[in-house]
Amino acid sequence: MTSSSNRPRGQSDSVIATPVAEEATAPYKTKLYELFSLIEREFEALHNENARLRQRLETQQSNTGDAGGSMDSPSSNTVTIAAEDIFELARGPKKQSQMKSKWKSAFTRPPGRLVTSLKGGSSNSDSSKSRYVQNFNGHTDAVWDLASLTTPNVRIIASASADQTSRIWNADDTRCLLNYTGHCGSVNSVALYPDKTNDEVLCLTASGDRTVHLWKSSHLSNTVQPMASSEDDLDAASDKVEEAEDQVPNVPLVVRQPLLVFAGHTNAVSSADWLPDGDQILTASWDRTANIYDAENGKILNVLTGHDQELTHCNAHGCRRLVATASKDYTFRLWDFRDSIQSVAVFQGHDDSVTSVVFSSNHHIISGSDDRTVKVWDLRNMRCPISAARLDSAVNRLAVNLQQNLLAVPHDNRHIGVFDLRGMRAQSRLPRSNGRCHRRMVTAAAWLPDHETNNLISSSIDCTIIGWKIPVQKN
């Protein structure tokens, strides 16, 4: 006789008793099949109703022309049916009737709209008022960073790209005025500093080749006057820009050698910025350190250590000797050089890499993170943020418009959000339609507050730079 221990696994004692078990459970199986059939019919009816409501919602949105709603967000009409609701359905006709009423009520509510803001919803969020203006074409790889500068003599945009170049653009007619080719790695950051004695501009570029370069751009005075700025004339202005792009020859000046090279990092340099007086510069690197350099001779004056992972961004206060560094270790740090004894404060509160940190006023600093949040902090009370926005995508390099108190938030999902810092409200979300938008992740933004045609510039890994017109309130 073969012992039970030698049986194949498919022939267990439980299987031997199967005929008895099947006879005992047959009535229950029949009941379950009936219930499953009923549930299937209910789900099919709900699916058809949901499809009709989606079609109505799309028709309504197309009629209103709202391009900035929740294009990539789940429809607010979608109903999640909990497991306990299904069990209630199986309890009898009374429960079935109640569930039908509940689901019907849920699907017949007016369609909602997802609005991302720093404080609840915002009635001021109107993407139709924000307009595409023009493209700045020329880079052949991802554009990582932007900077802008407006003086009486010059109105320019600077870009940093993975194609190992940094370019200077005329903000009015999109011409590339200068192409810097001195780096042998991806250019990750660009910062501008004006020479107040003439129209020359000092440019600072950080690169994956582990260096930061200082170079000069001169004779950049704009020769094209700003175009019409009223909302009614923006379409005509865009057409004129496109015509100008075809008519104006674009032969940029090429600069191949820097004035000064800042060395010392042992890994890629992710970001660089000028300190207030222009006599020192700040750098942030993947080697987990930040350096302070003398801008005259390139010597390292201070090495800032303490972060546990790579640094992603750095920013210097506009008028105080305060600098901030952001890191993949989920924190950013505030370094205070106003006293002889250097002090540092660690800001904790994000759940993923901090990708950007910018000063927004004398007492406020803003951080953005891969955890899909933007947080505003008070430098006088650093225990917790004074406000926070939970968004729908990871955040990249932020841009603050100090004149109009606006914040531009570039996202991984191709969106760009604009927030009013005075009321902490979402002001607009830039449209993504008619091909006049970024096709991939938006990496950075920069403001041209006084520009009459395009006052916000954005960059993307799709190699493009786009100028936008954002409506602002006159102060």
C-alpha positions as CSV (number, residue, x, y, z in Angstrom):
1,M,0.0,0.0,0.0
2,T,1.3,3.4,-0.8
3,S,1.4,5.7,2.2
4,S,-0.3,9.1,2.2
5,S,3.1,10.8,2.5
6,N,4.0,9.5,-0.9
7,R,1.0,10.9,-2.7
8,P,1.5,13.7,-5.3
9,R,0.6,17.2,-3.9
10,G,-2.4,17.3,-6.1
11,Q,-4.0,14.3,-4.4
12,S,-4.6,15.4,-0.8
13,D,-7.2,14.2,1.7
14,S,-9.2,17.3,1.2
15,V,-9.7,16.5,-2.4
16,I,-11.0,13.0,-1.6
17,A,-13.9,14.6,0.3
18,T,-14.8,16.9,-2.6
19,P,-18.1,15.1,-3.7
20,V,-19.5,15.5,-0.2
21,A,-18.4,19.2,0.0
22,E,-19.8,20.0,-3.4
23,E,-23.2,18.5,-2.6
24,A,-23.3,20.5,0.7
25,T,-22.3,23.8,-0.9
26,A,-24.3,23.6,-4.2
27,P,-27.2,25.9,-2.9
28,Y,-24.6,28.6,-1.8
29,K,-22.8,28.5,-5.1
30,T,-26.1,29.1,-6.9
31,K,-26.8,32.1,-4.7
32,L,-23.3,33.5,-5.2
33,Y,-23.6,33.2,-9.0
34,E,-26.9,35.1,-8.8
35,L,-25.3,37.8,-6.7
36,F,-22.2,38.1,-9.0
37,S,-24.5,38.4,-12.0
38,L,-26.5,41.2,-10.3
39,I,-23.2,43.0,-9.3
40,E,-22.0,42.7,-12.9
41,R,-25.1,44.2,-14.3
42,E,-24.9,47.1,-11.7
43,F,-21.3,47.8,-12.7
44,E,-22.1,47.8,-16.4
45,A,-24.9,50.3,-15.8
46,L,-22.6,52.5,-13.8
47,H,-19.9,52.3,-16.4
48,N,-22.3,53.4,-19.1
49,E,-23.6,56.3,-17.0
50,N,-20.0,57.3,-16.2
51,A,-19.1,57.3,-19.9
52,R,-22.1,59.6,-20.6
53,L,-21.1,62.0,-17.8
54,R,-17.5,62.1,-19.0
55,Q,-18.7,63.0,-22.5
56,R,-20.9,65.8,-21.1
57,L,-18.0,67.1,-19.1
58,E,-15.7,67.1,-22.1
59,T,-18.3,68.9,-24.1
60,Q,-18.8,71.5,-21.4
61,Q,-15.0,72.1,-21.1
62,S,-14.5,72.4,-24.8
63,N,-17.4,75.0,-25.0
64,T,-16.0,77.1,-22.2
65,G,-12.5,76.9,-23.7
66,D,-10.9,76.1,-20.4
67,A,-7.5,74.6,-21.2
68,G,-6.2,74.6,-17.6
69,G,-8.6,72.4,-15.7
70,S,-7.5,69.0,-14.6
71,M,-6.4,67.5,-17.9
72,D,-4.3,64.7,-16.5
73,S,-6.1,64.4,-13.2
74,P,-8.8,61.8,-12.5
75,S,-12.3,62.9,-13.2
76,S,-14.1,64.2,-10.1
77,N,-17.1,62.1,-11.2
78,T,-15.3,58.8,-10.7
79,V,-16.9,56.9,-7.8
80,T,-15.0,54.5,-5.7
81,I,-17.2,51.6,-4.6
82,A,-16.0,50.2,-1.3
83,A,-16.0,46.5,-0.5
84,E,-18.6,46.9,2.2
85,D,-21.0,48.4,-0.4
86,I,-20.8,45.2,-2.4
87,F,-21.6,43.1,0.6
88,E,-24.5,45.4,1.4
89,L,-25.8,44.8,-2.1
90,A,-25.9,41.1,-1.4
91,R,-28.0,41.5,1.7
92,G,-31.3,41.8,0.0
93,P,-33.7,43.9,-2.1
94,K,-33.9,46.8,0.4
95,K,-30.1,47.2,0.5
96,Q,-29.9,46.9,-3.3
97,S,-32.4,49.7,-3.7
98,Q,-30.4,51.9,-1.2
99,M,-27.1,51.2,-3.0
100,K,-28.7,52.0,-6.4
101,S,-30.0,55.3,-5.0
102,K,-26.6,56.1,-3.5
103,W,-24.7,55.4,-6.7
104,K,-27.2,57.3,-8.8
105,S,-26.9,60.3,-6.5
106,A,-23.1,60.2,-6.7
107,F,-23.1,60.2,-10.5
108,T,-25.7,62.9,-11.0
109,R,-23.9,65.5,-8.9
110,P,-22.6,68.5,-10.9
111,P,-19.1,67.7,-12.2
112,G,-16.4,69.1,-9.9
113,R,-13.1,70.6,-10.9
114,L,-9.7,69.9,-9.4
115,V,-8.0,73.1,-8.4
116,T,-4.5,72.9,-6.9
117,S,-3.8,75.8,-4.6
118,L,-1.9,76.8,-1.4
119,K,-5.1,77.4,0.5
120,G,-8.1,75.5,-0.8
121,G,-9.6,76.3,-4.1
122,S,-9.2,79.6,-6.0
123,S,-11.7,81.4,-8.0
124,N,-8.9,83.4,-9.6
125,S,-7.3,80.4,-11.3
126,D,-8.0,81.1,-15.0
127,S,-5.6,79.6,-17.5
128,S,-7.4,81.3,-20.4
129,K,-5.8,84.6,-19.3
130,S,-2.3,83.2,-19.5
131,R,-1.0,83.0,-23.0
132,Y,1.8,81.4,-25.1
133,V,3.9,84.0,-26.8
134,Q,7.0,82.6,-28.4
135,N,9.7,79.9,-28.6
136,F,13.4,80.3,-28.1
137,N,14.9,77.6,-30.3
138,G,18.5,76.4,-30.6
139,H,19.4,73.9,-27.9
140,T,19.8,70.3,-28.9
141,D,19.3,68.7,-25.5
142,A,17.5,69.2,-22.3
143,V,17.5,72.8,-20.9
144,W,18.1,72.6,-17.2
145,D,18.0,76.2,-15.9
146,L,17.1,79.7,-16.8
147,A,18.1,83.2,-15.6
148,S,16.9,86.6,-16.7
149,L,18.2,90.2,-16.4
150,T,16.5,93.5,-17.0
151,T,18.5,96.8,-16.9
152,P,18.0,100.1,-18.8
153,N,20.4,98.8,-21.5
154,V,19.7,95.1,-21.6
155,R,16.8,92.7,-21.4
156,I,18.1,89.1,-21.8
157,I,17.5,85.5,-20.9
158,A,20.2,83.0,-20.2
159,S,19.8,79.2,-20.5
160,A,21.9,76.2,-19.4
161,S,21.6,72.9,-21.3
162,A,22.7,69.3,-21.3
163,D,24.1,70.0,-24.8
164,Q,27.2,71.4,-22.9
165,T,26.3,75.0,-23.9
166,S,24.9,78.1,-22.2
167,R,23.1,80.7,-24.4
168,I,22.1,84.3,-24.1
169,W,18.8,85.3,-25.8
170,N,17.2,88.6,-26.7
171,A,14.0,88.6,-24.7
172,D,12.1,90.6,-27.3
173,D,12.7,88.8,-30.6
174,T,14.0,85.4,-29.4
175,R,17.4,85.8,-31.2
176,C,20.3,83.9,-29.7
177,L,22.9,86.6,-29.0
178,L,25.7,84.5,-27.6
179,N,26.6,80.8,-27.3
180,Y,29.1,79.7,-24.6
181,T,30.9,76.4,-25.4
182,G,33.6,76.3,-22.7
183,H,32.3,73.4,-20.7
184,C,32.9,69.7,-21.4
185,G,29.9,68.4,-19.5
186,S,26.2,69.2,-19.1
187,V,25.6,72.8,-18.1
188,N,23.3,72.5,-15.1
189,S,22.9,76.1,-13.9
190,V,23.3,79.7,-15.0
191,A,23.3,82.9,-13.0
192,L,23.7,86.5,-14.2
193,Y,25.2,89.6,-12.6
194,P,25.1,93.0,-14.2
195,D,28.1,95.3,-14.6
196,K,26.6,98.6,-13.5
197,T,29.2,100.7,-15.4
198,N,28.3,99.4,-18.9
199,D,26.1,96.9,-20.7
200,E,28.3,93.9,-19.9
201,V,26.9,91.0,-18.0
202,L,28.9,88.5,-15.9
203,C,27.7,84.9,-16.4
204,L,28.2,82.0,-14.0
205,T,27.6,78.5,-15.2
206,A,27.9,75.2,-13.2
207,S,28.6,72.0,-15.0
208,G,28.8,68.2,-14.8
209,D,32.5,68.6,-15.6
210,R,32.9,69.5,-11.9
211,T,33.7,73.1,-12.5
212,V,32.0,76.5,-12.5
213,H,32.9,79.0,-15.2
214,L,32.8,82.8,-15.1
215,W,32.5,84.5,-18.4
216,K,31.4,87.8,-19.8
217,S,28.9,88.8,-22.4
218,S,29.0,92.3,-23.8
219,H,27.3,94.5,-26.4
220,L,23.9,92.9,-25.7
221,S,21.8,96.0,-25.9
222,N,18.4,95.1,-27.4
223,T,17.8,96.5,-30.9
224,V,14.2,95.4,-31.2
225,Q,11.5,97.4,-29.4
226,P,8.9,95.6,-27.3
227,M,5.7,94.8,-29.1
228,A,2.1,95.4,-28.2
229,S,1.2,94.2,-24.7
230,S,-2.6,94.4,-24.4
231,E,-4.4,91.1,-24.1
232,D,-6.2,91.8,-27.4
233,D,-2.9,92.2,-29.3
234,L,-1.1,89.2,-27.9
235,D,-2.0,86.9,-30.8
236,A,-0.9,89.5,-33.3
237,A,2.3,90.0,-31.3
238,S,3.0,86.3,-31.5
239,D,2.5,86.3,-35.2
240,K,5.0,89.2,-35.5
241,V,7.5,87.4,-33.5
242,E,7.3,84.4,-35.8
243,E,7.7,86.6,-38.8
244,A,10.7,88.3,-37.2
245,E,12.3,84.9,-36.5
246,D,12.2,84.2,-40.3
247,Q,13.5,87.6,-41.2
248,V,16.2,88.4,-38.7
249,P,19.5,86.4,-39.3
250,N,20.5,84.6,-36.2
251,V,24.3,84.3,-36.0
252,P,25.2,84.3,-32.3
253,L,28.6,85.3,-31.0
254,V,30.5,82.2,-29.8
255,V,32.6,82.3,-26.6
256,R,34.9,79.4,-26.0
257,Q,37.1,80.4,-23.1
258,P,36.1,81.5,-19.5
259,L,37.5,84.4,-17.6
260,L,37.9,82.2,-14.5
261,V,37.4,78.6,-13.6
262,F,36.3,77.6,-10.1
263,A,37.5,74.1,-9.3
264,G,37.5,72.0,-6.1
265,H,34.4,69.9,-6.3
266,T,34.8,66.1,-6.8
267,N,31.5,65.5,-8.5
268,A,29.1,67.3,-10.8
269,V,28.2,70.9,-9.8
270,S,24.4,71.2,-9.8
271,S,23.9,74.9,-9.1
272,A,25.7,78.2,-8.6
273,D,24.7,81.7,-7.5
274,W,26.1,85.1,-6.8
275,L,26.3,86.5,-3.3
276,P,24.8,90.0,-2.9
277,D,27.8,92.2,-3.7
278,G,29.1,90.1,-6.5
279,D,32.4,89.6,-4.8
280,Q,31.7,85.9,-3.9
281,I,29.9,83.0,-5.4
282,L,28.1,80.0,-4.0
283,T,28.2,76.5,-5.5
284,A,26.4,73.2,-4.8
285,S,27.6,69.8,-5.8
286,W,26.8,66.2,-5.9
287,D,29.9,65.6,-3.7
288,R,27.5,66.7,-0.8
289,T,29.3,70.0,-0.2
290,A,28.7,73.7,-1.1
291,N,31.7,76.0,-1.6
292,I,32.1,79.8,-1.2
293,Y,34.6,81.2,-3.7
294,D,36.3,84.6,-4.1
295,A,34.9,85.9,-7.4
296,E,38.1,87.7,-8.2
297,N,40.7,85.0,-7.9
298,G,38.7,81.7,-7.7
299,K,40.0,80.7,-4.3
300,I,37.8,78.6,-2.0
301,L,36.9,80.7,1.1
302,N,34.6,78.2,2.8
303,V,33.4,74.6,2.4
304,L,29.9,74.0,3.7
305,T,29.4,70.4,4.9
306,G,26.7,68.5,6.6
307,H,24.3,67.2,4.0
308,D,24.0,63.4,3.8
309,Q,23.3,63.2,0.1
310,E,23.9,65.1,-3.2
311,L,23.1,68.8,-3.3
312,T,20.5,69.7,-5.9
313,H,20.2,73.5,-5.7
314,C,21.5,76.6,-3.9
315,N,20.3,80.2,-3.6
316,A,21.7,83.4,-2.1
317,H,19.7,86.1,-0.4
318,G,19.3,89.3,-2.4
319,C,20.7,91.7,0.2
320,R,21.8,89.7,3.2
321,R,24.7,87.3,3.6
322,L,22.4,84.3,3.8
323,V,22.6,81.3,1.6
324,A,20.5,78.2,1.3
325,T,21.4,74.7,0.0
326,A,18.9,71.9,-1.0
327,S,19.7,68.2,-1.0
328,K,18.4,64.8,-1.8
329,D,18.6,64.0,1.9
330,Y,15.0,65.5,2.2
331,T,16.3,68.7,3.9
332,F,17.6,72.2,3.0
333,R,19.9,74.2,5.1
334,L,20.2,78.0,5.8
335,W,23.8,79.3,6.3
336,D,24.2,82.6,8.0
337,F,27.4,84.6,7.4
338,R,26.3,87.9,8.9
339,D,28.3,87.3,12.1
340,S,31.9,86.2,12.4
341,I,30.7,82.9,13.8
342,Q,29.0,81.0,11.0
343,S,25.6,79.4,11.9
344,V,23.5,76.8,10.1
345,A,19.8,75.8,10.4
346,V,18.4,72.6,9.1
347,F,14.9,72.6,7.7
348,Q,13.1,69.3,7.9
349,G,9.6,68.7,6.6
350,H,9.8,67.1,3.1
351,D,9.3,63.5,2.4
352,D,11.6,63.3,-0.7
353,S,14.5,65.2,-2.4
354,V,14.3,68.9,-2.0
355,T,14.8,70.1,-5.6
356,S,14.7,73.9,-5.2
357,V,15.0,76.6,-2.5
358,V,14.6,80.3,-3.1
359,F,14.3,83.4,-0.9
360,S,11.1,85.2,-1.5
361,S,11.5,88.2,0.8
362,N,13.6,89.4,3.7
363,H,12.0,86.9,6.1
364,H,10.6,84.1,3.9
365,I,12.1,81.2,2.0
366,I,10.3,78.7,-0.3
367,S,11.2,75.1,-0.9
368,G,10.0,72.6,-3.6
369,S,10.4,68.9,-3.5
370,D,9.9,65.6,-5.3
371,D,7.3,64.9,-2.7
372,R,4.9,67.1,-4.7
373,T,4.8,69.9,-2.2
374,V,5.9,73.6,-2.1
375,K,6.4,75.0,1.4
376,V,6.9,78.6,2.6
377,W,9.0,79.1,5.8
378,D,9.6,82.1,8.1
379,L,13.3,82.6,8.7
380,R,12.4,83.9,12.2
381,N,10.5,80.7,13.2
382,M,11.9,77.7,11.4
383,R,10.1,74.9,13.2
384,C,7.4,74.4,10.6
385,P,6.3,76.0,7.4
386,I,3.8,78.8,7.6
387,S,2.0,77.4,4.5
388,A,2.2,74.5,2.2
389,A,0.8,73.3,-1.2
390,R,0.2,69.7,-2.0
391,L,0.4,69.5,-5.8
392,D,-0.2,66.7,-8.4
393,S,3.4,66.3,-9.6
394,A,7.0,66.6,-8.5
395,V,8.4,70.2,-8.3
396,N,11.5,71.5,-10.1
397,R,13.3,74.8,-9.9
398,L,11.0,77.5,-8.6
399,A,11.0,81.2,-9.7
400,V,9.9,84.1,-7.6
401,N,8.6,87.4,-9.0
402,L,9.4,89.8,-6.2
403,Q,7.7,92.8,-7.8
404,Q,4.3,91.1,-8.2
405,N,4.7,88.5,-5.4
406,L,4.2,85.6,-7.8
407,L,5.7,82.1,-7.7
408,A,6.1,79.9,-10.8
409,V,6.2,76.2,-10.1
410,P,7.5,73.9,-12.9
411,H,6.4,70.3,-12.7
412,D,7.4,66.9,-14.0
413,N,4.0,66.4,-15.6
414,R,4.6,69.3,-18.1
415,H,2.4,71.8,-16.1
416,I,3.5,75.2,-14.8
417,G,1.6,76.6,-11.9
418,V,1.5,80.3,-10.9
419,F,0.7,81.2,-7.3
420,D,-0.1,84.6,-5.7
421,L,2.1,84.7,-2.6
422,R,0.1,87.6,-1.1
423,G,-3.0,85.5,-0.6
424,M,-1.3,82.1,-1.1
425,R,-3.6,81.3,-3.9
426,A,-3.3,79.5,-7.2
427,Q,-3.5,82.3,-9.8
428,S,-3.3,80.3,-13.0
429,R,-2.1,77.1,-14.7
430,L,-0.5,77.6,-18.1
431,P,-2.4,76.1,-21.0
432,R,-1.3,73.0,-22.7
433,S,-3.0,73.0,-26.1
434,N,-2.5,73.5,-29.8
435,G,1.0,72.3,-29.6
436,R,2.1,75.6,-28.0
437,C,3.4,74.0,-24.8
438,H,6.1,71.8,-23.4
439,R,5.9,68.2,-24.4
440,R,8.0,66.8,-21.5
441,M,9.0,67.7,-18.0
442,V,9.4,71.4,-17.2
443,T,12.7,72.0,-15.5
444,A,12.9,75.7,-14.6
445,A,11.3,79.1,-14.9
446,A,12.4,82.7,-14.8
447,W,10.5,86.0,-14.6
448,L,10.9,89.2,-16.7
449,P,8.7,91.4,-14.5
450,D,8.8,94.5,-16.6
451,H,8.5,92.8,-20.0
452,E,5.5,93.8,-21.9
453,T,5.2,90.7,-24.2
454,N,6.4,87.7,-22.3
455,N,7.0,88.1,-18.5
456,L,7.5,84.4,-17.7
457,I,10.0,82.0,-19.4
458,S,10.1,78.2,-18.9
459,S,12.4,75.5,-20.0
460,S,12.1,71.7,-20.5
461,I,13.9,68.5,-21.2
462,D,12.2,68.7,-24.7
463,C,15.0,71.2,-25.6
464,T,12.6,74.1,-25.8
465,I,12.3,77.5,-24.1
466,I,8.9,79.2,-24.1
467,G,7.9,82.7,-23.3
468,W,4.5,83.3,-21.7
469,K,2.3,86.3,-20.9
470,I,0.9,86.1,-17.3
471,P,-1.6,88.7,-16.3
472,V,-0.5,90.6,-13.2
473,Q,-2.1,93.2,-11.1
474,K,-0.6,96.7,-11.2
475,N,0.9,97.7,-7.9
